[in-house]
Amino acid sequence: MSTLYGMEIYYKNEFLQFTGSFKERGARNTLLLLPPESKQAGVISASLGNHSQGISYHGSLLNIPVTVVMPSVAPIMKIQKCRSFGANVVVHGLNMKEAKYRAMELAKEKGITYVNGYDHPHIIAGQGTVGLEIVEQVPDVDAVLVPVGGGGLLAGIAVAIKHLKPNVLIYGVETFKCASMLEAMNRNEPVGIDIRSTLADGLAVATVGYNAFFTAKPVTDKIITVKEEWLARAILRLVEQQKFVVEGAGAVGVAAIMAGLVPELANKKVVCVLTGGNIDTTLLGRVLDRGLAAENRYVKFKVTISDRPGGLSELCRHIASIGVSIKDILQERAWMFGDIFSVEVKVVCETRGADHVEQLREIICSNYKEYFFTEFNEEKKKAAAAAALIAANSTEASASKR
Ligand SMILES: Cc1ncc(COP(=O)(O)O)c(C=O)c1O
């Protein structure tokens, strides 16, 4: 990855924590700092899943009763895990906002402590230990890319690192579908935004925390937003190249590098915090498919061929002759207007990438008159050009070093 993207990339592997995310750090710190009577009564929290798992697990280790409220969009795997740690799980509301209000109501009703999973000062302090470890492990780090949901992790890491090494750049990264920190930075205060469905479910927080925002703002250099298609590609890249399973929320930093959004970090030491690995297996399969399609390793086209015996086998021979394999094939006869002895064939193929797709296109276009390839749109073309530029810069940089 470092060679490919022209920067020295390090990963902070928080997805390897016992419950699969960094959230354990803040959760344990907060539970340990509770006054004795609150420890006995227990705590309540709301979260999309990772914080719930962290606080449920450490509550069970420390014998502190935990209730978590999770919205119905929380992944099933995360809900089940909290139950398996012995927490009382309440599934309520369509989003984090609704779950959070319910948790606050229940806290009042039951007289237990409400813990905000990204905004409680002890949560933020606990997350800051990621920053302390980064400085210990990569002392000459130049920049750190931190995923942002409610902003607690960014605030904690930024304060810890800037205190020790003021020149390290701290970038917050969020998904384009929920850019609540960017909006807060622009307006100079947290504001509610509409959230759209995202692969980075852990980052889908409509309003960033007040403590998190005002702590992070003076020590954050930049907020970057990444598009969803880059998340799928980043997850795929991490699986293929590193053998890491990282969820969408955890992969935004790598996605930002791949999308060419941080060209100023070329030749620098960059740490990506891979914050979590809790992705449903079925979702992972779908994400990998999307990543392969976005990388041109799956290609879809339709072509009109002869419906006489041998027509289809001839098409297959052309495709096989350049080492492309067919994943799916479907013949369409009824909704056709041309020659009755022709058939439209829809084909999905596996290729080695963009050059291989070009070869396929050439062979189809030199043998058939009617064909249509699902095209790259303008956005994808720009992103591919940016990635190619970074790769070219990296080759130049390593050549000049040699
Ligand atoms: C995997 C993962 N990464 C990053 C974040 C963002 O953390 P924060 O809400 O503190 O910004 C979350 C939040 O739940 C998460 O689950």
The ligand as an SDF file (V2000), in Angstrom:
LIG
                    3D

 16 16  0  0  0  0  0  0  0  0999 V2000
  -15.7250    1.5020   13.9490 C   0  0  0  0  0  0  0  0  0  0  0  0
  -15.9330    2.9140   14.3810 C   0  0  0  0  0  0  0  0  0  0  0  0
  -15.0600    3.8280   13.9560 N   0  0  0  0  0  0  0  0  0  0  0  0
  -15.1840    5.1250   14.3060 C   0  0  0  0  0  0  0  0  0  0  0  0
  -16.2310    5.5500   15.0990 C   0  0  0  0  0  0  0  0  0  0  0  0
  -16.3440    7.0070   15.4240 C   0  0  0  0  0  0  0  0  0  0  0  0
  -16.1250    7.2820   16.7740 O   0  0  0  0  0  0  0  0  0  0  0  0
  -16.7260    8.6010   17.4020 P   0  0  0  0  0  0  0  0  0  0  0  0
  -18.2060    8.4200   17.5090 O   0  0  0  0  0  0  0  0  0  0  0  0
  -16.0590    8.7410   18.7110 O   0  0  0  0  0  0  0  0  0  0  0  0
  -16.3920    9.7010   16.4580 O   0  0  0  0  0  0  0  0  0  0  0  0
  -17.1760    4.6240   15.5600 C   0  0  0  0  0  0  0  0  0  0  0  0
  -18.2970    5.0400   16.3840 C   0  0  0  0  0  0  0  0  0  0  0  0
  -19.1380    4.2730   16.7630 O   0  0  0  0  0  0  0  0  0  0  0  0
  -17.0140    3.2650   15.1920 C   0  0  0  0  0  0  0  0  0  0  0  0
  -17.8810    2.3340   15.5860 O   0  0  0  0  0  0  0  0  0  0  0  0
  1  2  1  0
  2  3  1  0
  2 15  2  0
  3  4  2  0
  4  5  1  0
  5  6  1  0
  5 12  2  0
  6  7  1  0
  7  8  1  0
  8  9  2  0
  8 10  1  0
  8 11  1  0
 12 13  1  0
 12 15  1  0
 13 14  2  0
 15 16  1  0
M  END
$$$$
